Amino acid sequence: MATAVSSKPQLVAPFEEAAFSRDINRADDPKPDHPSLLVEKAPYFTSKHGVAYLGDSLELLKSLPSNSVNLVVTSPPYALHFKKAYGNEHKDHYVEWFLPFAKEIQRVLTDDGSFVLNIGGSYNQGTPTRSIYHFKLLIALVEEIGFHLAQECFWYNPAKMPVPAEWVTVRRIRVRDSVEYVWWLSKSPHPKASNLNVLKEYSEDMIRLNRNGVRGTVRPSGHVIRSSFDTISAGGSIPPNVTEADFDVPESMLKMGNNAANDIYTKRCKENGIKIHPARFPALLPKFFTKLLTDPNDLVLDPFAGSLTAGAVAESLSRRWIAGEAVEEYLRAGIFRFEESMQNPLLF
Ligand SMILES: C[S@@+](CC[C@H](N)C(=O)[O-])C[C@H]1O[C@@H](n2cnc3c(N)ncnc32)[C@H](O)[C@@H]1O
């Protein structure tokens, strides 16, 4: 079995003391179910609840036991025309590239586990038309790998740039993109999930309706509104399509920017002259799905971990976690997040 967890974060590669010497995330009492014990490979970093590995995540996935992971929440490199520093697959062979990962993800998931995949769209080169590679991927994940589509969700990112400039700001043909797709897939048709874990606060209107009461009626659409409609005893309302940063308006459309310029991760990267990951997702995205789809001590995996956003969220929610990332610089900086999640769990 794997390397034992020591009492301090484990770093297998050299790093600057000044940047990383704070004594955070001590795994003083590693439990026998610590996720580093599932993998026969030296970890890059361990925390109380989780472990990060440097290298190709296809190998990491292959080394994990079947039926061991409750949730995979991840954002792989998209098939972008203008590539990021870490490299992006071309859309023509994106599905072919991704399916070996997907096959392993399906194998490692528990039968009631979920696979939440954040993926962005892309333009076709030279024209103001969109690629459909992410739809092709969704179809392949369902029809070739055997996933079930539990729900198609969206991340509304108002901070996205107005690109491609030629079609948006120069020729003024297309409007600005501000949505990314979040495919919630599951291994079986009935994944473990509870929207009670992501209830939002009742709106003023809902509270007023409850106070004043509502008469049963039939809407023009045919929907029957019963007089019990105004009951607010459930502790919050079921998330709708838009999630605000504080979960006030949840469900399928997650509204949040990923340009948090003042979080500890960004600040510490700047202080230490370390490159900020160019394509992070906001902590609230994995937080929403981790709360919706897992219980404390469940295992969450992010095989394209970048700056360890999903791992830090899992840590703050007392879920076990495993992260895989190919670029060392991203992992090193990601450790800053653990100062934040430990010191102020409410931020995550
Ligand atoms: C879109 S970014 C993920 C960002 C992350 N969600 C965050 O919030 O920081 C995708 C990441 O996948 C990594 N990556 C690409 N191919 C990989 C592979 N085969 N194994 C491990 N990581 C990989 C890239 O280096 C990049 O950091």
The ligand as an SDF file (V2000), in Angstrom:
LIG
                    3D

 27 29  0  0  0  0  0  0  0  0999 V2000
   -8.8090   24.2310  -16.0420 C   0  0  0  0  0  0  0  0  0  0  0  0
   -7.4200   23.8180  -15.0820 S   0  0  0  0  0  0  0  0  0  0  0  0
   -8.1290   23.3870  -13.5180 C   0  0  0  0  0  0  0  0  0  0  0  0
   -8.1650   24.5370  -12.5530 C   0  0  0  0  0  0  0  0  0  0  0  0
   -8.7220   24.2030  -11.1890 C   0  0  0  0  0  0  0  0  0  0  0  0
  -10.1240   23.8520  -11.2480 N   0  0  0  0  0  0  0  0  0  0  0  0
   -8.5270   25.3830  -10.2300 C   0  0  0  0  0  0  0  0  0  0  0  0
   -9.5200   25.9130   -9.7030 O   0  0  0  0  0  0  0  0  0  0  0  0
   -7.3920   25.7870  -10.0280 O   0  0  0  0  0  0  0  0  0  0  0  0
   -6.9280   22.2480  -15.7200 C   0  0  0  0  0  0  0  0  0  0  0  0
   -5.6710   21.6870  -15.0990 C   0  0  0  0  0  0  0  0  0  0  0  0
   -5.4650   20.3570  -15.5540 O   0  0  0  0  0  0  0  0  0  0  0  0
   -4.0710   20.1110  -15.5700 C   0  0  0  0  0  0  0  0  0  0  0  0
   -3.8240   18.9120  -16.3920 N   0  0  0  0  0  0  0  0  0  0  0  0
   -3.9370   18.7840  -17.7350 C   0  0  0  0  0  0  0  0  0  0  0  0
   -3.6830   17.5100  -18.1120 N   0  0  0  0  0  0  0  0  0  0  0  0
   -3.4330   16.8120  -16.9840 C   0  0  0  0  0  0  0  0  0  0  0  0
   -3.1280   15.4550  -16.7030 C   0  0  0  0  0  0  0  0  0  0  0  0
   -3.0380   14.5320  -17.6800 N   0  0  0  0  0  0  0  0  0  0  0  0
   -2.9240   15.0950  -15.4130 N   0  0  0  0  0  0  0  0  0  0  0  0
   -2.9970   15.9950  -14.4100 C   0  0  0  0  0  0  0  0  0  0  0  0
   -3.3060   17.3030  -14.6170 N   0  0  0  0  0  0  0  0  0  0  0  0
   -3.5180   17.7010  -15.8800 C   0  0  0  0  0  0  0  0  0  0  0  0
   -3.4760   21.4060  -16.1080 C   0  0  0  0  0  0  0  0  0  0  0  0
   -2.1250   21.5530  -15.7790 O   0  0  0  0  0  0  0  0  0  0  0  0
   -4.4010   22.4530  -15.4520 C   0  0  0  0  0  0  0  0  0  0  0  0
   -3.8170   22.9770  -14.2780 O   0  0  0  0  0  0  0  0  0  0  0  0
  1  2  1  0
  2  3  1  0
  2 10  1  0
  3  4  1  0
  4  5  1  0
  5  6  1  0
  5  7  1  0
  7  8  2  0
  7  9  1  0
 10 11  1  0
 11 12  1  0
 11 26  1  0
 12 13  1  0
 13 14  1  0
 13 24  1  0
 14 15  1  0
 14 23  1  0
 15 16  2  0
 16 17  1  0
 17 18  1  0
 17 23  2  0
 18 19  1  0
 18 20  2  0
 20 21  1  0
 21 22  2  0
 22 23  1  0
 24 25  1  0
 24 26  1  0
 26 27  1  0
M  CHG  2   2   1   9  -1
M  END
$$$$
